Amino acid sequence: MRQTSVTFRVIAIGLAAVAAFAAVPLSGAAQEVPSRQQALELLAHAAERHISAGLEFRLRQEAGLLPAGSAIAAPRLAGLLTPGNVNVADPDPSGPSFATQSETMVISAGATVVEAYNDSLADAQSGDFTGYSVSTDGGTTWVDKNAPPNPSFQNSSGDPVLATDSAGNIYLSMITSSGVGVAKMPAGSISFNRWVDADAGTTGFADKPWLTAGRDPTGVRDNLYLTWTDFPFSGNPTLRAARSTDGGTTWQALSGFAIRNCNCQGTFPLVIPSTGKLLVFWENLNTPRSIQMKSSTDGGSTWSATTTVTSVTKSTNHTDCFGRDTFRLPDTVHAVRNDEFPSAAVLGSTVAVVWNDRRLGTSDIFVVQSSNAGLTWSPARRVNTTIAGEQFQPGITADARGFHVEWYSADATNTLVTLVARDVTNGIPGPEIPISAAFPVPRTNIGGGNQDGVVAGCYMGDYNQNFADGSATYYSWGDNRLSFANGDPDPNPFFAKR
């Protein structure tokens, strides 16, 4: 096992020029409603356009391709739980169909902890693909709340993200049948209100939304910021952003952010608490790949030019499931798709961005750091000390104790996967710590009998995200250690606190 440092040096990048575009109010422009043929055409190009599982789920709904399934719970064979690991969801229905929970995110507000996730079981019960669970005792016990309440004749399509404001309200964003919805769990409550449409300015299909809450630059309130990818029927998408200044009730399009004709995915917004400066990161998938960003110092009214944070080497080494970039864990039947989407966190004015890539021969977790709120960036440094097997899908959070990273770590034979974590406290990197027990990868390849017919092929989620509150770090991940009576791995949303 080789030890590496995650201490960072800073190099200079030119200061970005500011482009002045005002925030515009929500217009009446509606998303396109696809015909069955249009949905099929979009699905045919899902791999090269890096469409998320949530949008693919919605398109498969429109095309009538989702299988029928049962929502009747059946006995499972429980695997051994690592002490402190908790399955936050109710048991899944019988058989391997509708078995998957993935793309987890966790957040806390006092003793209330919420974990959200893509949920095939919620789909089987209500036609939704978004689930969430709530704990009121700091994460010891959980209640599976199924899907958030819908406006009439709408459903959610997953890709959930959570945020919390300074008043203790918790917010949930997700793909919906009308675009992107944001629901609010008022402080003191344990349920989300009915969601509102938030994707102001979308003209195609909203995908891979991300949400954050943070101080407005004036210091008089918190703002909510939402970013997402707007896919047209053909051609490259547009990256978009919107803002709410009234706790998620209404939303304004931030037209100055819009990045058109961009072969991009995976936006990640972040607010600097001391100033209210907003940074948005994403992956540019053109060759060579890179992580790029724009920033705003006035709440999204004006924006910097696009700058490159770091170069990225494609992390995967195979193409399976009709051309998707994948790892084989360990074979074509258990192939897992992966992109290099960024995750970012801030401590004071220091920002850290993590991703995974293959520049050193296997997929590793890398980090760059800025000590001046995104103006210049350090060289990339490897975070993981384990160098055998694939390391992928990192998430990073920060609190007064330092930065906290989690990621999936495959063993040397790429047969079993473990969630691991590493902290950087006062600039000093700590040891790599296993959070979960090792678990197998389900059958994910469509050609190999995809275990869950609802989710996209070669799919074990595109991300997980952790959270820290100053006294503890909360970890969330999709975990396959439990099994159905027929022996198939049963992916579930798991939680741990450290």
Steps between C-alpha positions, in 0.01 A plus 500: 500500500655828391452818702439822308443853615194716438678822595444750220706770324346792313571596140379812325214520255387825338216686670177435310330786317146581612208469260200710602168320465215576738287238670169469321167394651345161442340495158212294373722286279419133558709192445443304186279195540650219292309264279580134539722516188689805630560327833634196316731720292640668811549162667694379196763768571494487881856370528688754289296787647560382860129511586442416866304200625229736622437649157536158340236372742267784396559434128436128549171594668404711199599219263304237696809289563486458878420146618208418720594419858365413839513717810445211740780463752672163524748348748868571440819343620673773699873534469710591800484871577815683595440665839356845438379417146123540460270412210268805493231353268223245544541151345475476124237300308550137403745393234779710353260733315457846657791429730720804472561803717793715393636855462480572870538832679474577870456821699425596859329789678534449874385150594311463171692310234367445147634262237364514144559251219381361169239239591358229277272395785339844510445463125330164550267654759424844359667551162776710657874433487597717799495378860608643832533390861503705820663452839408717800766360733817591315499197270441212742153406375332581169157527340469433124276781368473365143472785243445871570145621422434587136307773328203355310584263214877520554765257615859528614783339306786491749843669511420635850711769669457649848586841642437679830488870585600690814145475640506119496269453200595205278446501123485216248549539125425226246417439136123504445265436211486877449871573544661554842303523823610635837318399820541653845508334842437792740714509814342277762315289242582145387332509158552690178228729370368459146774597256497809276639524148840666522680452166439855374611534138508134397392435142591131463539232765648589838762254625749453786385794720701613801386727783672713763399759759720785618532859601394769255794742443300777671485290817126562548376148413588154377460420132432166336690425180407224256713388204422236237556378143237591238496232227340582164370223274827520304835671536693600809321617816498831682607533863254717694453652845212645702466676835237527771505786751183398686579154635422304183153640432590676173800473269683733259710391203863614524545552128855633532617156606359313198771307313363399162608223262707349780593132504477519878334333799507489877463860623583563867421842659674620817468819708789659694339563843703811589420696183210330323713444190349225283717247314362244255713205384432241228674246279574588139492167315684612187846352446702574704247501782513766769322644802392857435330772702329839498446728800276785607555754778152658483262208545498391137428833327845513336748223434868447435623342181539124496834382640662155516560367850687184401551258217331161529601161363204274422469263796351195331672238284209321328181577308202282582121540493486646149809715526495627858834571669535227764713311748464122491461399864626242420339405166256617231200374697599719796612804304439837670474823304687805626578860411732739682246745641646744756405533865607814687514636855613822665671576831540875554620627163670169416321290242578136420370310195523121467442262208640169378715439194745256345814709448711263715383173344195416711210716608609708800347781704659840438462841661589856409481787745459877479596723792341807342140392436559362152732754339800264477537126547765260626632206299300178532591267788390142552280451806482120526784303652364167371624477142380151393155478345271779379422799725195699389205731572647724771305746711652775715365712785659738750445643845716670763691175550619488137416329170340155490504279188316173432518273195449147371814286514515174304742230613801386300291252298217752447261248652388668825439868574533689831404855591810666645574847639794728563518830691732796468510678837698823541667420169616159622362194315379217718488127425268336249214350703246235389145617571310198367551127474607376157209425266455354148374675188156383377440382145487837326566435130187493286654222292575303817145506640489838672381431855265800514314572178401849616851647517743564218744231400846482662363717778587515868431873535697799374583651841481482879541799730594543864434786747672645808349722770800593716477208739451195275523387139198328345558251218248371244550239228331229297596167658442151354589282800143379565344239275164368397401143576611407146852624578500811282667804661247757619626861465383716791568854628734480799608750766787533744609773741854559622 
